[in-house]
Every structure is written in C-alpha cells, then in structure tokens.
Amino acid sequence: MAKRGGFPGGMGGFGGMNLNNLMKEAKKMQADMEKSQAELATKEFESSAGGGAVTVKVSGEKALKEIKIKPEVVDPEDVEMLEDLILTCVNEALRQVDSAQASALGKFNIPGLM
C-alpha cells in the first residue's frame, strides 16, 4: 500500500519545523534587531583629522552631533584645507557607524538587509 498525503518529516521545505515555532523565531529575531538598532543609536562615534585640529562626533543614527576646530587651523587664506579636514572627519565617523551597523546587524544574516 502506498502512503497517502503529506510530506516526509511533516512540513517538507521547513525541515519539519512547526510554523508556530518559525513565527516565534521571526518575532524574537525582530525584537533582537530592534534592540541592537536602539543600542547603536545611543552610541557616539568620533573622528579627527589634521593631528586633532578638527574633531567630529556622529550619533549611531548618522546625525552630526559636534564639530570642534582648533583656532590655529582657521586660516582665512586657506579655507579649502579646513573644508577638507571637516569632510575627512565626517566621512570617517560615518564609516565607523556603517561598520558598527554591519557588525551589530550582520549576525542576523538576512539577505537584502545590509
């Protein structure tokens, strides 16, 4: 006699995992991701350029929080240098946030998330 109906192991493509368990795991993962994002948002990332002549702080939400410029760097004859130092600092701080996000959220391994 042939076996009737169903898939071996119960759920076929789910490897026998109960759909309710799958939903619980998804909700837990979502809660963990939200917690990681909230923790990251509270962190600050700092970068400096020109030997500390310019320093910036950025939040984990990529909001610029602070710019400090040493007075001796402010030269009305060379504004471009100051602009370059600020750009360098801000971009490096934002890279730090991206790296922290990838590290914190990469453990969830969801395609298309990052």
C-alpha positions as CSV (number, residue, x, y, z in Angstrom):
1,M,0.0,0.0,0.0
2,A,1.1,3.5,-0.8
3,K,1.5,6.1,1.8
4,R,-1.2,8.8,1.4
5,G,-0.8,12.6,1.7
6,G,1.7,14.8,3.4
7,F,5.5,15.2,3.1
8,P,8.1,13.2,4.8
9,G,9.1,14.9,8.1
10,G,5.8,16.8,8.3
11,M,6.4,20.2,6.7
12,G,8.6,19.5,3.7
13,G,10.6,22.6,3.0
14,F,10.5,23.7,6.6
15,G,12.5,20.7,7.6
16,G,9.8,19.5,10.0
17,M,9.7,22.8,11.9
18,N,6.4,23.9,13.2
19,L,5.0,27.0,11.6
20,N,4.3,28.5,15.1
21,N,7.9,27.9,16.1
22,L,9.0,29.6,12.9
23,M,6.8,32.7,13.7
24,K,8.2,32.8,17.3
25,E,11.7,32.8,16.0
26,A,11.0,35.5,13.5
27,K,9.4,37.7,16.2
28,K,12.4,37.1,18.5
29,M,14.8,38.0,15.7
30,Q,12.8,41.2,15.0
31,A,12.9,42.1,18.7
32,D,16.7,41.4,18.9
33,M,17.3,43.5,15.8
34,E,15.3,46.4,17.2
35,K,17.2,46.2,20.4
36,S,20.6,46.2,18.5
37,Q,19.4,49.2,16.5
38,A,18.3,51.1,19.6
39,E,21.7,50.4,21.3
40,L,23.5,51.5,18.2
41,A,21.5,54.8,18.1
42,T,22.7,55.7,21.5
43,K,26.4,55.4,20.7
44,E,28.6,58.2,19.5
45,F,31.4,57.9,17.0
46,E,34.3,60.3,17.0
47,S,36.9,61.0,14.3
48,S,39.7,63.6,14.0
49,A,41.9,64.9,11.2
50,G,45.0,67.1,10.9
51,G,46.5,65.7,14.1
52,G,43.4,66.6,16.1
53,A,42.9,70.0,14.5
54,V,39.4,69.0,13.6
55,T,37.2,66.6,15.6
56,V,33.6,65.5,14.9
57,K,31.1,63.3,16.7
58,V,28.3,61.5,15.0
59,S,25.5,59.5,16.5
60,G,24.7,55.9,15.7
61,E,21.8,57.4,13.7
62,K,24.3,59.2,11.5
63,A,23.4,62.6,12.9
64,L,26.3,65.1,13.2
65,K,26.5,65.9,16.9
66,E,29.6,68.1,17.3
67,I,32.4,69.7,15.3
68,K,35.4,71.1,17.1
69,I,38.0,73.2,15.3
70,K,41.3,74.3,16.9
71,P,41.6,78.1,16.4
72,E,45.1,77.8,14.9
73,V,43.7,75.8,12.0
74,V,41.3,78.7,10.9
75,D,43.3,80.5,8.2
76,P,41.2,82.9,6.0
77,E,43.8,82.4,3.3
78,D,43.3,78.6,3.2
79,V,39.6,77.8,3.8
80,E,39.9,74.8,1.5
81,M,42.2,73.0,3.9
82,L,39.7,73.4,6.7
83,E,36.9,72.2,4.5
84,D,38.9,69.1,3.5
85,L,39.7,68.3,7.2
86,I,36.0,68.6,8.1
87,L,34.9,66.4,5.2
88,T,37.6,63.8,6.1
89,C,36.4,63.7,9.7
90,V,32.7,63.5,9.0
91,N,33.2,60.7,6.3
92,E,35.4,58.7,8.7
93,A,32.9,59.0,11.5
94,L,30.1,57.9,9.2
95,R,32.2,54.9,8.0
96,Q,32.6,53.9,11.7
97,V,28.8,54.0,12.1
98,D,28.4,51.8,9.0
99,S,31.0,49.3,10.3
100,A,29.2,49.2,13.7
101,Q,25.9,48.6,12.0
102,A,27.3,45.8,9.8
103,S,28.8,44.2,12.9
104,A,25.7,44.6,15.1
105,L,23.1,43.6,12.5
106,G,25.2,41.2,10.3
107,K,24.7,38.4,12.8
108,F,21.1,38.3,11.7
109,N,22.1,37.2,8.2
110,I,19.0,38.4,6.4
111,P,19.6,38.9,2.6
112,G,18.9,42.4,1.4
113,L,19.1,43.9,4.9
114,M,22.5,45.5,4.6
